[in-house]
Amino acid sequence: MLERLGEVIRKATNKIANAIFLDKNLVDSVVKDLQRALIEADVNVSLVKQLTDKVKKVALDERLKGIEKKEHMIKILHDELLNILGEYKQLKLQKGQNRIMLLGLYGSGKTTTIAKLGNHFSKRGNKVALIGLDVHRPAAPEQLKQLAEKNKLNYFIDEKEKNPLKIWKSFEKQLEDYDLILIDTAGRHTLDKELISELKELNKTIKPTESILIMPADIGQAAKTQAKEFQEAIKISGVIITRMDSTAKGGGALTACAETNAGVYFITTGEKINDIEEFNPSSFLSRLLGMGDLQTLIEKIKSVTDESQQEKMQKNLEEGKLTLLDVVEQTKSLSSLGGFDKIKSMIPGLGGAKIPENLIENQEAKIAKWQHIIKSMTPEEINNPELLEKQTSRISRIAKGSGVATSEIRALLKQYKMLNEMIKTGSSMDMESGMPSQKQLQKLAKKFGKKMRF
């Protein structure tokens, strides 16, 4: 996300901090780099000028000297970047039933975002239902059904009915049992009168607690107009920006929402069900500056872990009975977090680290092999993997039984050793999530480097 901008901001702050003298040439160089990077990230030109003018003003202020001036420049840069990203707006569920209506034009990613949002809140103990009221796009009900079934979410659709109000009323009684109802509405290529009329009717009948606009990051400066139009027509309460992982510049959508006072609740950063995170401007900027974002990492870990499995894992750890089945479950959880680039940007000090590509990606085949290996083991071997190293004949037997090379079995044993190492390093594992702490991740990244194989 906006990697180029983050790199330029980090270099700019380092240039200022390390400079002996803040002369005009240095200031001009920093300002030009910032202007270029912000405009490339699709940030509004007037906002770019506003930010860089303030940085220049501090640099030329004769009342400030030496370190005081440098610190003040860096603070102004940080504060102005935070200002253009907008205020932190958290989506908080109220007591009783919550009805969240999701709005957006064609191609914005409404249906996939509904599934991600449903999964997000379901993992946090809410009873969630998805309902499909998009009667214009033929594939919408089927897509919602597939996403819901794949991720074990409750859903309500009627593929035959073409009146969204009738669909809502037909399921209204059944929906009373749920804490959170996520409503998929129709889209259009533009916000025309017909769409506005339909959404207003739904709004009047459903009485949503939140009306959220879904916008793709690649919309750029057009986000400002779209947010304003939806705000005037439907009174949206917030925005979710999708596709922040793509080549989209992202800055336009983020800053435009801030300008229209339509706060960004979430951003989505990939195609996987867990690729959604709360948008906290301060945390987002922290990641851009290479300072990490541990709170978001903890939230992402919680979103990919199964509560019952983690309780079992916690008990095993407390009793010192780590098994190979625990290793496979933890690898699955880490794999679900997405690419290591996404994770490392959230860990302080690892943002700029050179990590081998595809460190966590494409793990399905490896996990499947490990599961075959475990099926060829005795219960004693699963619970006490050390036996395999003491008796190599066991490894040969398991390799034949599972149809894999002995190197695959040794790779699983290596993973087991590494997880044990995590438990032994400094602080204990986060027992709430069953995952390694940030301190352990930093130590392991330094210790194992290219040897790390999730």
TORKOL-4160 file (C-alpha; in steps of 0.2 Angstrom, whole numbers, padded with zeros to 4 digits, m for minus):
454
<pt num="1" X="0000" Y="0000" Z="0000"/>
<pt num="2" X="0007" Y="0017" Z="m0006"/>
<pt num="3" X="0025" Y="0009" Z="m0004"/>
<pt num="4" X="0033" Y="0023" Z="m0014"/>
<pt num="5" X="0026" Y="0036" Z="m0004"/>
<pt num="6" X="0031" Y="0028" Z="0012"/>
<pt num="7" X="0049" Y="0026" Z="0006"/>
<pt num="8" X="0050" Y="0045" Z="0001"/>
<pt num="9" X="0043" Y="0050" Z="0018"/>
<pt num="10" X="0055" Y="0040" Z="0027"/>
<pt num="11" X="0070" Y="0047" Z="0017"/>
<pt num="12" X="0063" Y="0064" Z="0019"/>
<pt num="13" X="0063" Y="0063" Z="0038"/>
<pt num="14" X="0080" Y="0055" Z="0038"/>
<pt num="15" X="0087" Y="0069" Z="0028"/>
<pt num="16" X="0080" Y="0082" Z="0039"/>
<pt num="17" X="0085" Y="0073" Z="0055"/>
<pt num="18" X="0103" Y="0069" Z="0049"/>
<pt num="19" X="0107" Y="0086" Z="0041"/>
<pt num="20" X="0120" Y="0097" Z="0050"/>
<pt num="21" X="0113" Y="0112" Z="0042"/>
<pt num="22" X="0095" Y="0115" Z="0035"/>
<pt num="23" X="0100" Y="0125" Z="0020"/>
<pt num="24" X="0088" Y="0130" Z="0006"/>
<pt num="25" X="0095" Y="0117" Z="m0006"/>
<pt num="26" X="0091" Y="0103" Z="0006"/>
<pt num="27" X="0073" Y="0110" Z="0010"/>
<pt num="28" X="0070" Y="0112" Z="m0009"/>
<pt num="29" X="0076" Y="0094" Z="m0012"/>
<pt num="30" X="0065" Y="0087" Z="0002"/>
<pt num="31" X="0050" Y="0097" Z="m0003"/>
<pt num="32" X="0051" Y="0092" Z="m0022"/>
<pt num="33" X="0053" Y="0073" Z="m0017"/>
<pt num="34" X="0037" Y="0075" Z="m0006"/>
<pt num="35" X="0027" Y="0084" Z="m0019"/>
<pt num="36" X="0031" Y="0071" Z="m0032"/>
<pt num="37" X="0027" Y="0056" Z="m0021"/>
<pt num="38" X="0011" Y="0063" Z="m0015"/>
<pt num="39" X="0005" Y="0068" Z="m0032"/>
<pt num="40" X="0010" Y="0051" Z="m0038"/>
<pt num="41" X="m0001" Y="0043" Z="m0024"/>
<pt num="42" X="m0015" Y="0053" Z="m0031"/>
<pt num="43" X="m0017" Y="0066" Z="m0017"/>
<pt num="44" X="m0026" Y="0082" Z="m0021"/>
<pt num="45" X="m0013" Y="0095" Z="m0028"/>
<pt num="46" X="m0020" Y="0109" Z="m0016"/>
<pt num="47" X="m0017" Y="0097" Z="m0001"/>
<pt num="48" X="0000" Y="0093" Z="m0007"/>
<pt num="49" X="0004" Y="0112" Z="m0009"/>
<pt num="50" X="m0004" Y="0115" Z="0009"/>
<pt num="51" X="0007" Y="0102" Z="0017"/>
<pt num="52" X="0024" Y="0107" Z="0008"/>
<pt num="53" X="0021" Y="0126" Z="0011"/>
<pt num="54" X="0020" Y="0123" Z="0030"/>
<pt num="55" X="0036" Y="0112" Z="0029"/>
<pt num="56" X="0045" Y="0126" Z="0020"/>
<pt num="57" X="0038" Y="0139" Z="0032"/>
<pt num="58" X="0046" Y="0130" Z="0047"/>
<pt num="59" X="0062" Y="0128" Z="0037"/>
<pt num="60" X="0063" Y="0147" Z="0034"/>
<pt num="61" X="0058" Y="0152" Z="0052"/>
<pt num="62" X="0073" Y="0161" Z="0059"/>
<pt num="63" X="0067" Y="0160" Z="0077"/>
<pt num="64" X="0070" Y="0141" Z="0077"/>
<pt num="65" X="0088" Y="0134" Z="0077"/>
<pt num="66" X="0097" Y="0118" Z="0075"/>
<pt num="67" X="0089" Y="0102" Z="0082"/>
<pt num="68" X="0073" Y="0112" Z="0087"/>
<pt num="69" X="0070" Y="0117" Z="0069"/>
<pt num="70" X="0073" Y="0099" Z="0063"/>
<pt num="71" X="0061" Y="0091" Z="0076"/>
<pt num="72" X="0048" Y="0104" Z="0072"/>
<pt num="73" X="0049" Y="0101" Z="0053"/>
<pt num="74" X="0047" Y="0082" Z="0056"/>
<pt num="75" X="0032" Y="0085" Z="0068"/>
<pt num="76" X="0024" Y="0097" Z="0055"/>
<pt num="77" X="0026" Y="0084" Z="0041"/>
<pt num="78" X="0019" Y="0070" Z="0052"/>
<pt num="79" X="0004" Y="0081" Z="0058"/>
<pt num="80" X="0000" Y="0087" Z="0040"/>
<pt num="81" X="0000" Y="0069" Z="0033"/>
<pt num="82" X="m0011" Y="0064" Z="0047"/>
<pt num="83" X="m0023" Y="0079" Z="0044"/>
<pt num="84" X="m0025" Y="0074" Z="0026"/>
<pt num="85" X="m0029" Y="0056" Z="0030"/>
<pt num="86" X="m0044" Y="0061" Z="0041"/>
<pt num="87" X="m0049" Y="0057" Z="0058"/>
<pt num="88" X="m0051" Y="0039" Z="0065"/>
<pt num="89" X="m0069" Y="0033" Z="0064"/>
<pt num="90" X="m0072" Y="0016" Z="0071"/>
<pt num="91" X="m0087" Y="0006" Z="0066"/>
<pt num="92" X="m0095" Y="0001" Z="0083"/>
<pt num="93" X="m0110" Y="m0010" Z="0085"/>
<pt num="94" X="m0124" Y="m0004" Z="0096"/>
<pt num="95" X="m0133" Y="m0015" Z="0108"/>
<pt num="96" X="m0147" Y="m0024" Z="0101"/>
<pt num="97" X="m0149" Y="m0028" Z="0082"/>
<pt num="98" X="m0137" Y="m0019" Z="0069"/>
<pt num="99" X="m0143" Y="m0017" Z="0051"/>
<pt num="100" X="m0128" Y="m0011" Z="0040"/>
<pt num="101" X="m0133" Y="m0007" Z="0022"/>
<pt num="102" X="m0119" Y="m0007" Z="0010"/>
<pt num="103" X="m0120" Y="0004" Z="m0006"/>
<pt num="104" X="m0109" Y="0007" Z="m0021"/>
<pt num="105" X="m0108" Y="0007" Z="m0040"/>
<pt num="106" X="m0104" Y="m0008" Z="m0051"/>
<pt num="107" X="m0087" Y="m0015" Z="m0049"/>
<pt num="108" X="m0084" Y="m0008" Z="m0031"/>
<pt num="109" X="m0083" Y="m0025" Z="m0023"/>
<pt num="110" X="m0099" Y="m0024" Z="m0012"/>
<pt num="111" X="m0103" Y="m0042" Z="m0012"/>
<pt num="112" X="m0085" Y="m0048" Z="m0008"/>
<pt num="113" X="m0083" Y="m0035" Z="0006"/>
<pt num="114" X="m0100" Y="m0040" Z="0014"/>
<pt num="115" X="m0092" Y="m0058" Z="0016"/>
<pt num="116" X="m0076" Y="m0050" Z="0023"/>
<pt num="117" X="m0086" Y="m0039" Z="0035"/>
<pt num="118" X="m0097" Y="m0054" Z="0040"/>
<pt num="119" X="m0082" Y="m0064" Z="0044"/>
<pt num="120" X="m0073" Y="m0050" Z="0053"/>
<pt num="121" X="m0088" Y="m0048" Z="0065"/>
<pt num="122" X="m0092" Y="m0066" Z="0066"/>
<pt num="123" X="m0075" Y="m0070" Z="0073"/>
<pt num="124" X="m0078" Y="m0057" Z="0086"/>
<pt num="125" X="m0093" Y="m0066" Z="0093"/>
<pt num="126" X="m0107" Y="m0058" Z="0084"/>
<pt num="127" X="m0122" Y="m0068" Z="0076"/>
<pt num="128" X="m0121" Y="m0062" Z="0058"/>
<pt num="129" X="m0132" Y="m0064" Z="0043"/>
<pt num="130" X="m0130" Y="m0058" Z="0025"/>
<pt num="131" X="m0145" Y="m0054" Z="0014"/>
<pt num="132" X="m0144" Y="m0051" Z="m0004"/>
<pt num="133" X="m0155" Y="m0037" Z="m0011"/>
<pt num="134" X="m0146" Y="m0034" Z="m0027"/>
<pt num="135" X="m0159" Y="m0040" Z="m0040"/>
<pt num="136" X="m0151" Y="m0032" Z="m0055"/>
<pt num="137" X="m0135" Y="m0041" Z="m0057"/>
<pt num="138" X="m0139" Y="m0059" Z="m0061"/>
<pt num="139" X="m0124" Y="m0066" Z="m0053"/>
<pt num="140" X="m0125" Y="m0057" Z="m0036"/>
<pt num="141" X="m0136" Y="m0069" Z="m0026"/>
<pt num="142" X="m0126" Y="m0084" Z="m0032"/>
<pt num="143" X="m0110" Y="m0075" Z="m0027"/>
<pt num="144" X="m0116" Y="m0070" Z="m0010"/>
<pt num="145" X="m0122" Y="m0088" Z="m0007"/>
<pt num="146" X="m0105" Y="m0096" Z="m0012"/>
<pt num="147" X="m0095" Y="m0083" Z="m0002"/>
<pt num="148" X="m0106" Y="m0086" Z="0013"/>
<pt num="149" X="m0106" Y="m0105" Z="0012"/>
<pt num="150" X="m0087" Y="m0106" Z="0010"/>
<pt num="151" X="m0084" Y="m0095" Z="0025"/>
<pt num="152" X="m0098" Y="m0103" Z="0036"/>
<pt num="153" X="m0109" Y="m0087" Z="0037"/>
<pt num="154" X="m0128" Y="m0087" Z="0037"/>
<pt num="155" X="m0136" Y="m0080" Z="0022"/>
<pt num="156" X="m0153" Y="m0076" Z="0015"/>
<pt num="157" X="m0157" Y="m0074" Z="m0004"/>
<pt num="158" X="m0171" Y="m0076" Z="m0016"/>
<pt num="159" X="m0165" Y="m0079" Z="m0034"/>
<pt num="160" X="m0182" Y="m0078" Z="m0042"/>
<pt num="161" X="m0189" Y="m0062" Z="m0033"/>
<pt num="162" X="m0185" Y="m0046" Z="m0042"/>
<pt num="163" X="m0192" Y="m0034" Z="m0029"/>
<pt num="164" X="m0179" Y="m0030" Z="m0015"/>
<pt num="165" X="m0192" Y="m0024" Z="m0003"/>
<pt num="166" X="m0202" Y="m0040" Z="m0005"/>
<pt num="167" X="m0186" Y="m0050" Z="m0002"/>
<pt num="168" X="m0182" Y="m0041" Z="0014"/>
<pt num="169" X="m0200" Y="m0043" Z="0021"/>
<pt num="170" X="m0200" Y="m0061" Z="0017"/>
<pt num="171" X="m0185" Y="m0064" Z="0028"/>
<pt num="172" X="m0188" Y="m0051" Z="0041"/>
<pt num="173" X="m0195" Y="m0062" Z="0054"/>
<pt num="174" X="m0180" Y="m0075" Z="0053"/>
<pt num="175" X="m0168" Y="m0060" Z="0054"/>
<pt num="176" X="m0174" Y="m0056" Z="0071"/>
<pt num="177" X="m0162" Y="m0069" Z="0078"/>
<pt num="178" X="m0146" Y="m0060" Z="0072"/>
<pt num="179" X="m0135" Y="m0047" Z="0081"/>
<pt num="180" X="m0129" Y="m0040" Z="0064"/>
<pt num="181" X="m0137" Y="m0040" Z="0047"/>
<pt num="182" X="m0126" Y="m0035" Z="0032"/>
<pt num="183" X="m0137" Y="m0030" Z="0017"/>
<pt num="184" X="m0130" Y="m0031" Z="m0001"/>
<pt num="185" X="m0139" Y="m0018" Z="m0012"/>
<pt num="186" X="m0139" Y="m0015" Z="m0031"/>
<pt num="187" X="m0126" Y="m0005" Z="m0040"/>
<pt num="188" X="m0126" Y="0005" Z="m0056"/>
<pt num="189" X="m0113" Y="0012" Z="m0068"/>
<pt num="190" X="m0118" Y="0029" Z="m0061"/>
<pt num="191" X="m0128" Y="0035" Z="m0046"/>
<pt num="192" X="m0144" Y="0038" Z="m0057"/>
<pt num="193" X="m0162" Y="0043" Z="m0051"/>
<pt num="194" X="m0168" Y="0025" Z="m0052"/>
<pt num="195" X="m0154" Y="0019" Z="m0040"/>
<pt num="196" X="m0157" Y="0033" Z="m0028"/>
<pt num="197" X="m0175" Y="0030" Z="m0028"/>
<pt num="198" X="m0173" Y="0011" Z="m0024"/>
<pt num="199" X="m0160" Y="0015" Z="m0010"/>
<pt num="200" X="m0171" Y="0028" Z="m0002"/>
<pt num="201" X="m0185" Y="0015" Z="m0002"/>
<pt num="202" X="m0174" Y="0002" Z="0006"/>
<pt num="203" X="m0168" Y="0014" Z="0018"/>
<pt num="204" X="m0185" Y="0020" Z="0023"/>
<pt num="205" X="m0191" Y="0002" Z="0026"/>
<pt num="206" X="m0175" Y="m0006" Z="0033"/>
<pt num="207" X="m0170" Y="0009" Z="0044"/>
<pt num="208" X="m0151" Y="0004" Z="0044"/>
<pt num="209" X="m0140" Y="0008" Z="0059"/>
<pt num="210" X="m0126" Y="0011" Z="0046"/>
<pt num="211" X="m0126" Y="0015" Z="0028"/>
<pt num="212" X="m0108" Y="0012" Z="0021"/>
<pt num="213" X="m0102" Y="0016" Z="0004"/>
<pt num="214" X="m0090" Y="0004" Z="m0004"/>
<pt num="215" X="m0077" Y="0012" Z="m0016"/>
<pt num="216" X="m0062" Y="0005" Z="m0025"/>
<pt num="217" X="m0045" Y="0013" Z="m0022"/>
<pt num="218" X="m0042" Y="0015" Z="m0040"/>
<pt num="219" X="m0056" Y="0028" Z="m0041"/>
<pt num="220" X="m0043" Y="0042" Z="m0037"/>
<pt num="221" X="m0050" Y="0060" Z="m0036"/>
<pt num="222" X="m0067" Y="0054" Z="m0043"/>
<pt num="223" X="m0069" Y="0048" Z="m0025"/>
<pt num="224" X="m0073" Y="0065" Z="m0019"/>
<pt num="225" X="m0088" Y="0067" Z="m0031"/>
<pt num="226" X="m0094" Y="0050" Z="m0028"/>
<pt num="227" X="m0094" Y="0051" Z="m0009"/>
<pt num="228" X="m0102" Y="0068" Z="m0010"/>
<pt num="229" X="m0116" Y="0062" Z="m0021"/>
<pt num="230" X="m0120" Y="0047" Z="m0010"/>
<pt num="231" X="m0119" Y="0058" Z="0005"/>
<pt num="232" X="m0132" Y="0070" Z="m0002"/>
<pt num="233" X="m0143" Y="0056" Z="m0008"/>
<pt num="234" X="m0143" Y="0043" Z="0005"/>
<pt num="235" X="m0133" Y="0051" Z="0020"/>
<pt num="236" X="m0119" Y="0038" Z="0021"/>
<pt num="237" X="m0111" Y="0035" Z="0039"/>
<pt num="238" X="m0094" Y="0029" Z="0032"/>
<pt num="239" X="m0084" Y="0022" Z="0019"/>
<pt num="240" X="m0075" Y="0005" Z="0015"/>
<pt num="241" X="m0061" Y="0007" Z="0002"/>
<pt num="242" X="m0057" Y="m0009" Z="m0007"/>
<pt num="243" X="m0042" Y="m0015" Z="m0018"/>
<pt num="244" X="m0029" Y="m0006" Z="m0008"/>
<pt num="245" X="m0017" Y="m0020" Z="m0012"/>
<pt num="246" X="m0017" Y="m0017" Z="m0031"/>
<pt num="247" X="m0007" Y="m0005" Z="m0041"/>
<pt num="248" X="m0020" Y="0008" Z="m0036"/>
<pt num="249" X="m0013" Y="0024" Z="m0029"/>
<pt num="250" X="m0025" Y="0025" Z="m0015"/>
<pt num="251" X="m0021" Y="0042" Z="m0009"/>
<pt num="252" X="m0035" Y="0050" Z="m0019"/>
<pt num="253" X="m0049" Y="0039" Z="m0011"/>
<pt num="254" X="m0042" Y="0041" Z="0006"/>
<pt num="255" X="m0040" Y="0060" Z="0006"/>
<pt num="256" X="m0056" Y="0063" Z="m0004"/>
<pt num="257" X="m0066" Y="0054" Z="0010"/>
<pt num="258" X="m0057" Y="0065" Z="0023"/>
<pt num="259" X="m0062" Y="0081" Z="0013"/>
<pt num="260" X="m0080" Y="0076" Z="0012"/>
<pt num="261" X="m0081" Y="0071" Z="0031"/>
<pt num="262" X="m0086" Y="0053" Z="0025"/>
<pt num="263" X="m0074" Y="0043" Z="0037"/>
<pt num="264" X="m0066" Y="0027" Z="0031"/>
<pt num="265" X="m0071" Y="0013" Z="0043"/>
<pt num="266" X="m0061" Y="m0001" Z="0034"/>
<pt num="267" X="m0049" Y="m0004" Z="0019"/>
<pt num="268" X="m0047" Y="m0021" Z="0010"/>
<pt num="269" X="m0030" Y="m0027" Z="0005"/>
<pt num="270" X="m0032" Y="m0043" Z="m0005"/>
<pt num="271" X="m0044" Y="m0056" Z="m0011"/>
<pt num="272" X="m0044" Y="m0067" Z="0004"/>
<pt num="273" X="m0058" Y="m0067" Z="0017"/>
<pt num="274" X="m0046" Y="m0060" Z="0031"/>
<pt num="275" X="m0039" Y="m0046" Z="0020"/>
<pt num="276" X="m0049" Y="m0032" Z="0028"/>
<pt num="277" X="m0043" Y="m0021" Z="0042"/>
<pt num="278" X="m0049" Y="m0005" Z="0052"/>
<pt num="279" X="m0043" Y="0011" Z="0045"/>
<pt num="280" X="m0034" Y="0020" Z="0058"/>
<pt num="281" X="m0025" Y="0035" Z="0051"/>
<pt num="282" X="m0012" Y="0036" Z="0064"/>
<pt num="283" X="m0008" Y="0017" Z="0063"/>
<pt num="284" X="m0008" Y="0018" Z="0044"/>
<pt num="285" X="0004" Y="0033" Z="0044"/>
<pt num="286" X="0015" Y="0023" Z="0057"/>
<pt num="287" X="0017" Y="0009" Z="0044"/>
<pt num="288" X="0021" Y="0021" Z="0030"/>
<pt num="289" X="0035" Y="0028" Z="0041"/>
<pt num="290" X="0041" Y="0010" Z="0044"/>
<pt num="291" X="0036" Y="0011" Z="0063"/>
<pt num="292" X="0025" Y="m0004" Z="0062"/>
<pt num="293" X="0006" Y="m0006" Z="0067"/>
<pt num="294" X="0005" Y="m0020" Z="0081"/>
<pt num="295" X="m0013" Y="m0017" Z="0085"/>
<pt num="296" X="m0019" Y="m0021" Z="0067"/>
<pt num="297" X="m0007" Y="m0036" Z="0067"/>
<pt num="298" X="m0015" Y="m0042" Z="0083"/>
<pt num="299" X="m0033" Y="m0039" Z="0076"/>
<pt num="300" X="m0028" Y="m0049" Z="0060"/>
<pt num="301" X="m0021" Y="m0063" Z="0070"/>
<pt num="302" X="m0038" Y="m0064" Z="0080"/>
<pt num="303" X="m0047" Y="m0064" Z="0063"/>
<pt num="304" X="m0039" Y="m0080" Z="0057"/>
<pt num="305" X="m0038" Y="m0091" Z="0072"/>
<pt num="306" X="m0052" Y="m0103" Z="0077"/>
<pt num="307" X="m0056" Y="m0100" Z="0095"/>
<pt num="308" X="m0059" Y="m0118" Z="0100"/>
<pt num="309" X="m0042" Y="m0123" Z="0092"/>
<pt num="310" X="m0033" Y="m0109" Z="0101"/>
<pt num="311" X="m0040" Y="m0115" Z="0118"/>
<pt num="312" X="m0033" Y="m0132" Z="0114"/>
<pt num="313" X="m0016" Y="m0125" Z="0108"/>
<pt num="314" X="m0015" Y="m0114" Z="0124"/>
<pt num="315" X="m0018" Y="m0129" Z="0135"/>
<pt num="316" X="m0004" Y="m0139" Z="0126"/>
<pt num="317" X="0008" Y="m0124" Z="0128"/>
<pt num="318" X="0004" Y="m0123" Z="0146"/>
<pt num="319" X="0007" Y="m0141" Z="0149"/>
<pt num="320" X="0023" Y="m0141" Z="0137"/>
<pt num="321" X="0015" Y="m0154" Z="0125"/>
<pt num="322" X="0017" Y="m0146" Z="0108"/>
<pt num="323" X="0012" Y="m0158" Z="0095"/>
<pt num="324" X="0014" Y="m0159" Z="0076"/>
<pt num="325" X="m0004" Y="m0156" Z="0074"/>
<pt num="326" X="m0001" Y="m0139" Z="0083"/>
<pt num="327" X="0012" Y="m0135" Z="0070"/>
<pt num="328" X="0001" Y="m0138" Z="0055"/>
<pt num="329" X="m0013" Y="m0127" Z="0063"/>
<pt num="330" X="m0002" Y="m0113" Z="0067"/>
<pt num="331" X="0005" Y="m0113" Z="0049"/>
<pt num="332" X="m0012" Y="m0113" Z="0042"/>
<pt num="333" X="m0016" Y="m0097" Z="0053"/>
<pt num="334" X="0000" Y="m0088" Z="0048"/>
<pt num="335" X="m0004" Y="m0092" Z="0029"/>
<pt num="336" X="m0021" Y="m0085" Z="0031"/>
<pt num="337" X="m0013" Y="m0068" Z="0036"/>
<pt num="338" X="m0008" Y="m0066" Z="0018"/>
<pt num="339" X="0010" Y="m0061" Z="0011"/>
<pt num="340" X="0024" Y="m0059" Z="0023"/>
<pt num="341" X="0026" Y="m0041" Z="0016"/>
<pt num="342" X="0009" Y="m0037" Z="0024"/>
<pt num="343" X="0014" Y="m0044" Z="0041"/>
<pt num="344" X="0032" Y="m0037" Z="0041"/>
<pt num="345" X="0025" Y="m0019" Z="0038"/>
<pt num="346" X="0016" Y="m0021" Z="0055"/>
<pt num="347" X="0031" Y="m0026" Z="0065"/>
<pt num="348" X="0042" Y="m0012" Z="0071"/>
<pt num="349" X="0059" Y="m0013" Z="0064"/>
<pt num="350" X="0055" Y="m0025" Z="0050"/>
<pt num="351" X="0047" Y="m0014" Z="0038"/>
<pt num="352" X="0062" Y="m0012" Z="0027"/>
<pt num="353" X="0069" Y="m0029" Z="0030"/>
<pt num="354" X="0073" Y="m0040" Z="0015"/>
<pt num="355" X="0063" Y="m0055" Z="0017"/>
<pt num="356" X="0063" Y="m0069" Z="0003"/>
<pt num="357" X="0047" Y="m0068" Z="m0008"/>
<pt num="358" X="0033" Y="m0080" Z="m0006"/>
<pt num="359" X="0038" Y="m0084" Z="0012"/>
<pt num="360" X="0020" Y="m0087" Z="0017"/>
<pt num="361" X="0011" Y="m0088" Z="0000"/>
<pt num="362" X="0006" Y="m0104" Z="m0008"/>
<pt num="363" X="0007" Y="m0115" Z="0007"/>
<pt num="364" X="m0009" Y="m0125" Z="0003"/>
<pt num="365" X="0002" Y="m0139" Z="m0005"/>
<pt num="366" X="0014" Y="m0140" Z="0009"/>
<pt num="367" X="0001" Y="m0140" Z="0022"/>
<pt num="368" X="m0008" Y="m0154" Z="0013"/>
<pt num="369" X="0008" Y="m0164" Z="0012"/>
<pt num="370" X="0011" Y="m0162" Z="0031"/>
<pt num="371" X="m0006" Y="m0168" Z="0034"/>
<pt num="372" X="m0003" Y="m0184" Z="0024"/>
<pt num="373" X="0013" Y="m0186" Z="0034"/>
<pt num="374" X="0005" Y="m0185" Z="0050"/>
<pt num="375" X="m0008" Y="m0198" Z="0045"/>
<pt num="376" X="0006" Y="m0210" Z="0042"/>
<pt num="377" X="0012" Y="m0208" Z="0060"/>
<pt num="378" X="0008" Y="m0216" Z="0076"/>
<pt num="379" X="0000" Y="m0206" Z="0090"/>
<pt num="380" X="0016" Y="m0207" Z="0100"/>
<pt num="381" X="0026" Y="m0200" Z="0085"/>
<pt num="382" X="0013" Y="m0185" Z="0083"/>
<pt num="383" X="0014" Y="m0181" Z="0101"/>
<pt num="384" X="0033" Y="m0183" Z="0103"/>
<pt num="385" X="0042" Y="m0178" Z="0087"/>
<pt num="386" X="0059" Y="m0180" Z="0095"/>
<pt num="387" X="0057" Y="m0199" Z="0092"/>
<pt num="388" X="0059" Y="m0197" Z="0074"/>
<pt num="389" X="0076" Y="m0189" Z="0075"/>
<pt num="390" X="0082" Y="m0202" Z="0087"/>
<pt num="391" X="0076" Y="m0216" Z="0076"/>
<pt num="392" X="0078" Y="m0212" Z="0057"/>
<pt num="393" X="0070" Y="m0228" Z="0052"/>
<pt num="394" X="0054" Y="m0221" Z="0058"/>
<pt num="395" X="0056" Y="m0206" Z="0045"/>
<pt num="396" X="0059" Y="m0219" Z="0031"/>
<pt num="397" X="0043" Y="m0229" Z="0036"/>
<pt num="398" X="0033" Y="m0213" Z="0037"/>
<pt num="399" X="0040" Y="m0207" Z="0020"/>
<pt num="400" X="0034" Y="m0223" Z="0011"/>
<pt num="401" X="0017" Y="m0223" Z="0020"/>
<pt num="402" X="0013" Y="m0205" Z="0015"/>
<pt num="403" X="0022" Y="m0205" Z="m0002"/>
<pt num="404" X="0033" Y="m0190" Z="0001"/>
<pt num="405" X="0052" Y="m0188" Z="0001"/>
<pt num="406" X="0061" Y="m0189" Z="0018"/>
<pt num="407" X="0066" Y="m0171" Z="0016"/>
<pt num="408" X="0047" Y="m0166" Z="0017"/>
<pt num="409" X="0046" Y="m0175" Z="0034"/>
<pt num="410" X="0062" Y="m0166" Z="0040"/>
<pt num="411" X="0055" Y="m0149" Z="0034"/>
<pt num="412" X="0040" Y="m0152" Z="0046"/>
<pt num="413" X="0052" Y="m0157" Z="0060"/>
<pt num="414" X="0061" Y="m0141" Z="0057"/>
<pt num="415" X="0045" Y="m0131" Z="0058"/>
<pt num="416" X="0041" Y="m0140" Z="0074"/>
<pt num="417" X="0058" Y="m0134" Z="0081"/>
<pt num="418" X="0055" Y="m0116" Z="0076"/>
<pt num="419" X="0038" Y="m0116" Z="0085"/>
<pt num="420" X="0047" Y="m0123" Z="0100"/>
<pt num="421" X="0060" Y="m0109" Z="0098"/>
<pt num="422" X="0046" Y="m0096" Z="0098"/>
<pt num="423" X="0040" Y="m0102" Z="0115"/>
<pt num="424" X="0057" Y="m0102" Z="0123"/>
<pt num="425" X="0062" Y="m0085" Z="0117"/>
<pt num="426" X="0061" Y="m0070" Z="0129"/>
<pt num="427" X="0042" Y="m0067" Z="0132"/>
<pt num="428" X="0029" Y="m0080" Z="0131"/>
<pt num="429" X="0017" Y="m0082" Z="0117"/>
<pt num="430" X="0001" Y="m0071" Z="0117"/>
<pt num="431" X="m0010" Y="m0084" Z="0125"/>
<pt num="432" X="m0026" Y="m0074" Z="0120"/>
<pt num="433" X="m0022" Y="m0078" Z="0101"/>
<pt num="434" X="m0010" Y="m0092" Z="0103"/>
<pt num="435" X="0002" Y="m0083" Z="0091"/>
<pt num="436" X="0020" Y="m0077" Z="0093"/>
<pt num="437" X="0023" Y="m0060" Z="0101"/>
<pt num="438" X="0030" Y="m0045" Z="0091"/>
<pt num="439" X="0046" Y="m0048" Z="0101"/>
<pt num="440" X="0048" Y="m0066" Z="0095"/>
<pt num="441" X="0044" Y="m0062" Z="0077"/>
<pt num="442" X="0058" Y="m0049" Z="0077"/>
<pt num="443" X="0070" Y="m0061" Z="0085"/>
<pt num="444" X="0065" Y="m0075" Z="0074"/>
<pt num="445" X="0067" Y="m0064" Z="0058"/>
<pt num="446" X="0084" Y="m0060" Z="0064"/>
<pt num="447" X="0089" Y="m0077" Z="0069"/>
<pt num="448" X="0082" Y="m0088" Z="0055"/>
<pt num="449" X="0082" Y="m0075" Z="0040"/>
<pt num="450" X="0081" Y="m0085" Z="0024"/>
<pt num="451" X="0080" Y="m0101" Z="0034"/>
<pt num="452" X="0062" Y="m0096" Z="0039"/>
<pt num="453" X="0049" Y="m0107" Z="0030"/>
<pt num="454" X="0031" Y="m0105" Z="0035"/>
